[in-house]
Amino acid sequence: MTKLSEKESQDGLRSGVYLSAFCVGLDNVLEPYRQAILIIEQEVLRDSHLPISYLQHQLEEYQMTFPVLAETLGYLSSGKYYGCRIFDLLYQQQNCGIKSVEDCLQVIIHTCYKTMCKQLSTWLLHGVITDRYEEFYICQTKPLDEDEIDSNLDHSASSGQGLLDIVDIESARIMNEFKYLRYAVRSEVLPAHIPPRIADKIVFIGESVRIYENAKDLSLLDDSSLISSIYGNQMDEITLKLKTLNARQIFSLGIFEEVIDEIRSAVAESLWRIVVEDANLIDYLKILKEFFLLGRGELFLAFIDQCNDFLKKPPNTIMEHDLNLAFQQAAHKILLPDEDFLSQFRLKIILPDAIQRDVTEEQQESGKEPAECGWTSLNLQYNVQWPLHLILTKPILEKIQLELQNCWKLQMQKRQEWQEQTQFRSIWNLRNHMAFLVDNLQYYLQVDVLEGQFTILVDKINITKDFEHVRIAHDHFINALIGQSFRLLKPVSHCLDEILNLCQRFCAFVNRQTDEVLESYEEEFEDISKCFERQTSLLLKILSSVRSHQASPHLSQLLLRIDFNKFFSASIGIS
């Protein structure tokens, strides 16, 4: 062990608690050898003529053990194995078929295992990682960047929303550790005898305990649900099970996973109670559906009526105040009953230089890029309250924001449909075709997709008492919305975007005209009409082709909506 310490300074061997545990185990293994040497020394002192064969016989059991231990020390001195990875080396060396070697290495493994159990118990019971040398297979990920907060403060102070932004960001700074602190599996030191699925459960348990403890420290828990620990009256039982694991001489994956599963179930049920029952998750999801997914369509129709004119102009942050004021007025106009949750929503303009625009290949070839206006830069932001941030994470909100942009497009086209009678039948027919397509597309998204998936989500939340199942169900809900709205199916998504852009172009065209000068714009009208017919035909061909291959039932549902009487398919020759 002295030689091992010298090598540590020479070869850069990483020190730590597992290396110390290895040395303790090795010392225990060598203790019988030291006792054997003392006995031999006493025998030699009594009889100086003892033959060499006697010495060989007395030390015979170590002739197989010491080479393996020396080889193990050599691997360990290389620095490749450190922390929990020491278990991989020990189990590899133990798999030799020699019982004396296996017994010696099992002593070392058990000593290191007790060290791991101590770290594991601290993490599972208190959500604390005691890992000075970065040896444990659970680690803390990077929290919210302080520089990002400072830059946001500077930007907010220079804009018209300075005071409100500063208050929000300072609150975020206080909640920094609580909201953004995350933990993950450190794969480079995860031992092979612990599968990743179990490691993920361990991360979930400790992270949940940490979240609960932070919430308790910040007085975010209701007094009615406040208990000393997330485990409640199961704390003693769980502590006893962890002590039993620590006392086992031989590691058993089945027993280990069974204990972890029992602890995970207890934690998941407590989190479920806090999030679903105490925080009224379903009510908040309904509110998000009404705002982000236009469940309250009358609110956004009233908002569009007030803001459509100046949102057609290039975006700037100055208009944010007027937008939020108009949003509040629209909400009061339709008599929303609760103003508390309304204050958690805020419209924000994301300037073009901060937007990463995806320009299609066709637009790149033609040299055209989508024109920036207030609508394309408008975002609805939601101040997620504790403990809903466990479900409504930043990636989830970004996906919901993507769906909001789609719904806004549909509402804008529906609201901007030409409302005046005209004597030109061709223009009126084109308007009817566009309105029919937009109405059915909106009905498909709001009823077939949104309401159907939301009902499934609520049913799953109601039948489980496991927080992890709730989070998975919500993730499936968001992914289903993205998938069934065809944002991931590029041909259909591009086709729908082109059709909606043509509808907007048609509305702008009609708004510029009068009966006296309409005839002079026949060329532009013909171009809009032909492009709309071409994109509609392409959409129907794609939907019909995919339906024939039974690739997606959702495409078939959309096709049924827009071509229920086979009018469009007959007009373009699709059987």
N, C-alpha and C positions, 0 to 999 in steps of 0.2 A: 504494500500500500504506500510505503514511503517512495518507492520507485515510481508508482503511479502518480504521486503528487509532483515528483520531479518532471515527469513527462508532460504533466499538465502545463507547466510553464514553457517547456521546450516545443511541444507539438501543437499548442493551442487547444488542448483538451478542455471542453466546456465543463465548468464546475456546476454544481447544483445539488438539490436535495436528493435526486434519484442516484446521482453518482455517490453521494454520501451513504444512501441506503444500500447501494451495491457493495460499498466497502464494509459496511456493518455486516451484511450477509456473508461476504467473503471471510471476514474475521470469524464469524460463527462457524463457517465450514472448516476453517483451518484450526479451530480449537482442538478437535480430537487428534489432529496430526501433532500439534504441539504436546499434547498429553502423551502420545505414543513416543515421541522423542525423549521426553523426560523418563519414561519407563525404560526405554532402551539404554539411556545414559546410566541409570541406576544398575541395570543388569551388567553393563560393561564394567562398571566400577567393582561389582562383586566378582565378576569372572572376566578377566582380561583376555581369555582365549576363546571367546565366543566366535564361531565361524561367521563368514560373510553371509552364508545361506540363511542363518538365523535372522540377520538384519533384513534380508530380502523378504523373508517370510512375514516378519512383523509389519513391514511397510508395503506389502504386496497390493493392498486395496487402493493405495494412492498412486500406483504406477499408471493406472488408467485415468485417474481423475485429474492429476496435475497437468498433463499435456492439454486436456480440454480447457482447464482453467487458464493456462498460459495463453492458449489461442484466443480465448474470450477476452483476456486482458489486452492482447494485441489488437483485436478489432476495436475494443473500447478506446484504446489509446490513439487510434487513427482519427478520432473525432467524428466519425460518420454516425455513430449511435450516441444519442444524448436524450435526456428527458425520458418521456414515455416510450421512445423508440428503443430504449434498452430492453424492453420486454421482447421485442422482435429478435434481438440477438440471443437473449437467454433461451427463448423457446426453440430457436433454431439449433442452438448448441445442445439443448436437452434432448432433442430428437435423434439419439444415437443408438439406443437399444441396450445401453450398459446401465444397469440399475444403480450402481454406486455413483456414477456420473449424474444420472437423472435425479437421485436423492439430494446430492450436493447442490445442483443448480436449482432444485425446487426450494431449498432453504433461501437462496438468494432471491428467487422470484417472489417468495412470500414476503420477504423484508421490503422489497420494492413495492409490492402490491399494497402493503399497509400504508406506505407513503401516498400512493395514488388514492386510496380510500379516504384518507384524511382530507386531501384536496377536494375530492369528489363530494364528501359530506358537507364541507364548508360551502361549496357551490350550490348543492341541492337544497340545503336547509336555510341558508342565509343569502344566497345570490352573490357571494363574495369569492373572488379568485385570489388566492395567495400564491403567486407565481413570480417570484422575483427574478428567476433565471429563464423565464419563457420556456418552460418544459412541459406544462400541462397542455392537453389537446383542446382546451377551450380558451379562446382569447377574445379580447375586446377589440371591436372594429373601430374605425376612425369616426369620431363624432362630428357634429356640425362644425364646419370650418369657421374659426373665429374671424379670419380675414374676410370671409364672405359676409358675415354679419356686419363688420365694420364698413365694408364697401356699400352695403345696403343702407346703413345709417347715413353715410355721406350722400348717397344718391337721394334718399328720402328727404334729407334736410334741404336739398337744393330744389325740390319739387313742391308742387302745391299741396301735397298730402303729407308734408313733413311731420307734423305733430302726431298724426294718427299712425304713420309708419313707425316713428320712433317708439311710440308706446307698444305697438305690436312686436317690434324686434327686441325691445328690452324685455318684454315678457318672454319672448322666445329664448333670450339669453339666460333668464332665470330657470326656464324649463329645459335648458340645453341637455344636461345630463339625463334628465328624466325622459324626454321625448325621443332623443336621437341616439342615445347610447344603445349600441347593439353588440351582440356577441356572435361568434361563429366558430366553427370547427377549424382548428389549426391542423390541416391535413398532413403537414410534413412530420409531425410528431404523434399522429394518431396511431396507436399500436394495432397490428393486424388482427389481434384476437378480439377487438371491439369493432363491430361492423359500423359503417357510417350511419345506418338507420338508427342505431342505438345512440350514437354520438349526437345526432340531431335531436333526439328526444331529451338528452341531457342538457343540450343548449336551451331548448324550449323551457325546461323546468327551471333552471337557474335564472334565465332571463325573466321569466314570469315572477319569480320570487323577488328579483331585483326591482321590477316594475312596481310590485305591490309595496315593497318597503319604501321606495322613493315616493310613491303616492301617499303613503302614511306620513312620511316626514313632511310633505308639502301640504298636509291636511286636505287632500283632494277626495278622500273617501267619506261617504255618508256615515254619520254616527251610528246609524242602525246596522250598517254592515261592517263596522270597524272591529276587527279582532286582532289579537297580538301577532298572529302569523297567518299566512295564506293557507296553511294546513289546518288551522283551527284546532279542534280537539283530536286530530289525527297526528299531531306533532310527535308525541311520545312514541306512538306505534311506528312511525316512519323512522325515527331516530334509532329505535331498537333494531329494525330491519337492516339499517346501514351498519350498525355495530356487528350484527350477525355476518354480514358480508365481509367485514374487516377481519373477523375471526376465522374465516374459512382458510384451511391450509392449501387447498387446491382450487383454482379458479374454475367456476362452472358457468359457461355462457348462458345456459338456460335459466339458472337461478338468478344470475345477474340481470338478465333482460326482464325476468318476471318482476323483480323488485323495482326496476326502473319504470316498467309499465304501470305498476300500482301507484307509484309516486306521480307519474305523468297524469294519470286519470284523476287523482285528487286535485292536482294543480289546475288541470283543464276544466274541471267542474267548478272550481272556485272562480276562475276567470270568466267562465260562462255566466255565472250568477252576477258577477260585477258588471260585465258588458251588456248582456242581454236583458237581465231583470232590473238591476239598479240603474243602469244608464239608458234603458229603453231603446235598445239598438234598432228594433223594428220601426219605431216611430221616427227615428232619425233617418233611416234608410228611405222611408216614405217621403220625408222632406227633401232628401237629396234627389229622389226620383222626380219630385215635382219641380225642382229648380234646374238640376243639371240635365235631366232627360225630358224636360218640358211636359211633365205630368200636369202642370197648371198652364195649359196653353194660352188661356185668356190673359194671364199675366204678361207673357212675352209678346202677345199680339198688341196689348196696350203699350208695352215698352217700345215695340217696333214703330208704332204710330207716332210716338213722341220723338224718337231718336233717329229714324231712318234717314232723314235729310242730311244731318251733319255727320252721320256715320258713313256716308258715301264719300266723304272727303278724306284726304290723307290723314293718317292717325297722328296724334300727339298727346302727350301726357296732360296737357292743360284741360282736355275735354273730360278727364276722369271724374272731376267733381260734378260736372253737369250730368254725366251718365248715371252716377250713383244717386243723384238727386231725382233724376227721371225714373230710375228703377224704384226708389222708395215711393214716389208719387203713383206709379203704375200699381204697386202693391196695395196702396191705400185705396186706389180707385176700385179695385175688385174686392176690397174688404177682407184682406187676409186677417185672421183672428189674432194671431200671435206675433207680436213685434220683436220678441226676444230673439227668436231664431233668425229673423230677417236681418238683424244686425251682424250676424255671423257671415253673411254673404257680401261680397264686394266685387264690383266690376273693375277691371284693370286693363289698361292699354299696354300691350307689349310692342315696343317700337320695332320697325322692320329690321334694323341692324341686329336685333336680339333674337329674331326669328330665323330658324333654319328651314328654309323653304325647299321642298322637294320639287324640282323642276323635271317634268317628264321628258323622255327622249324626243317626243314629237315637238315639245315646246323648245327644246334646245336646238333642234334642227331648223325650226322656223325662226328662231331668234326671238320668240315672244315669251315673256314671263307674265304671270298673273299680276294684274294691277293691284297695288296695295290700297286698301281703304280701311275705314274704322272697323268694319265688320270682320275683316280677316285678322285684325290685331286684337280683337276683343276677347278677354278671358274672364270667366267667372271664378273667383277664388272663394274658398270656404275655410274659415278658421276652425279647424278640427279640435274639438274639446276632448279632454281625458274622459274615459279610456278608449274613445272611438278611434284614436290614432293607431291602435293595435290592428284595426280592420282597415281603416281608410289611410293606408300608407301613401307616400308620395307617388310611387308608380301607379297605384290604383287611381288616384286623383287625376293623373295625367291621361290615363285611358278614358276616364269619365269625361274629361275636358275634350277629348277627341270626339266622343259621341255627341257632346253638346254642340260642337261646330257643325256636325251633320244635321242635327235637329234644327239649329238656327237657319241653315240654308233652306231647309224645307219650309219653315215658317215664313221666311222672307219671300220665297217664291209664291207661296200661297197668298200672302198678304198683298203682293205687288201684281197679282193677276189683273188683267185689264177689266175694269168695271163698267165701261161705257159701251152702249150699243153702237154698232156701226153698220153701214150698209154694205160693206165689203165682206162677202160670204167667206172667201178664202182666209182672210185674217181671223174672222170669228171662228172658223173651223180649227185653225191652228191653235188658237187660244183654248178651245175646248179639249183638244188632244193633250195639250200641255197640262191643263188643269186636271184632266182625268188621270194622267200618269203621276203627277205630283200628289194628288189626293190618295191614290191607292198605295203609293210608296210610303207616304206618311202613315196611313192606316196600318200597313204591314209592320212598320217599325214600332209604332206606339202600341198596337194591340197584339199582333202575332209574336213580336219579339219581346218588347219591354214588359208588357203586362204578363205574358206567359212565363217568362224567365223570373220575374219578380215574385210571382205566385209560388214557383218552385223553390226559390230562395227562402221565402217566409216559411213554407212548409218544412224545409230542412232545419231551419233554426228552431222551430217549435218542437220538433220530435227528438232533438238531441240535447244533452247537457254537457257537451264537450266543446270547449272554446276552439280547439284546433279544427274540429269538424265545421264549426261556424265560419272560421276564416277560410277554410278550403271551399266551402259552399259559396262564399262571397267572391272568391277568386274565380270560381267556375262561372258565376253569374256575370262578372265583368268580361271574362273571355268569351262567353256566349254572346254578349251584346256586340263585342267587336267582331266576332266571326260571322254572326247572322246579319250584321249590317254591311258585310262584304268589304270592310276596310282592309282585310288581309288578302282578298281575292282581287288582284290588281286589274285584270281586264274589266270585271264588273264595276269595280270602284271607279275606274277611270271613265267608263261609259256613263255612269250616273252623274259624276262631276261635270262632264261635258254637257249632259242634258240639262242639268240645273243652271249651268252657265248660259246656255242658249235661252232658257226661260227668262233669266235675268236680262239678257240682251234684248229679248222680245219686248219685255215690259218697258225697258228704257226707250226702245224704238217707238212704241205706241205713245208713250208719254210726250215724245217730242213732236207728234204729228197733230194735224188738224184735218178736217175733211177736205179743205181746199188744196192742201199741199201733199196729201197722202200719196197721190198718184206718182209724184216725182221720186218716191222712195221704193218703187217696186223692186229694183235690183237688190237693195239691202234685205227686203222682206223675203225675196226668193232665196237668197243665200241662207237666211235663218231657217226657212222652211225646209230646204234641202238638207242642211246640216242636221236638223232635228230628226228628219225622216231617216237619214243615214245612221245616226246614233241610236235611234229607237230600234231600227232593224238589226243593228249589230248587237244590241242588248238582248233582244228576243232570240237571236240565233245562239248567243252564248248560253242563255238560260235553257233553251231547248236542247242544246248539245249536252250540257252538263246533266240535265234531267234524264236524258236518254241513257246516260252512263250511271245514273243513280249515285252520283258523287256527293250530292248534298241535298237533303230534303228541304232545306231552307230556300234554296233557289227555286225549287218546284213550287213552294208556297208563294213566293213573290211572283212567279210566272202566272200562277192561278189568279192572283189579284189583278194583274194588269192585262191579262188576256183570257178572262174567264169565258168570253163568248167567241173566242178564236177570230176576232175581227182583225187584230194586228197580224197574227200569224198568217191569216188568209191573204192579207194585202201584200205580204212580202213572199208568199209562196212556200210557207213552212207547213208541212203536213202534220 
